[in-house]
Amino acid sequence: MAHMAQRATARAQERVSYLVATVATIGTRPSGQRHPLVAAAIVLPVALLLAVVFGGVDAVVTKASSVAGMLGR
């Protein structure tokens, strides 16, 4: 009985590792590099979350308004 549980656990771990490897290859080219749009789609949600959590949105709005003021808009 214990042997069957070990096999089931091993199969589940194999499935999880296969799934992780498959997801990691999304958007990769044959050369092994990821397409820039795929990389941006991965990074931007995390960057937005960090900006909101650490108050970076306020700084970006302040900088953007100063640049707009210098451009005369």
CORURZI-V475570 format. One record per pair of residues at least 12 apart in sequence whose C-alpha atoms are under 10 Angstrom apart, sorted by the first residue. I is the first residue (numbers start at 1). J is the second residue. Records with the same first field share a line. If there is no record, write none. Layout:
# CORURZI-V475570
I = J ; J
This chain:
# CORURZI-V475570
26 = 38 ; 39
27 = 39
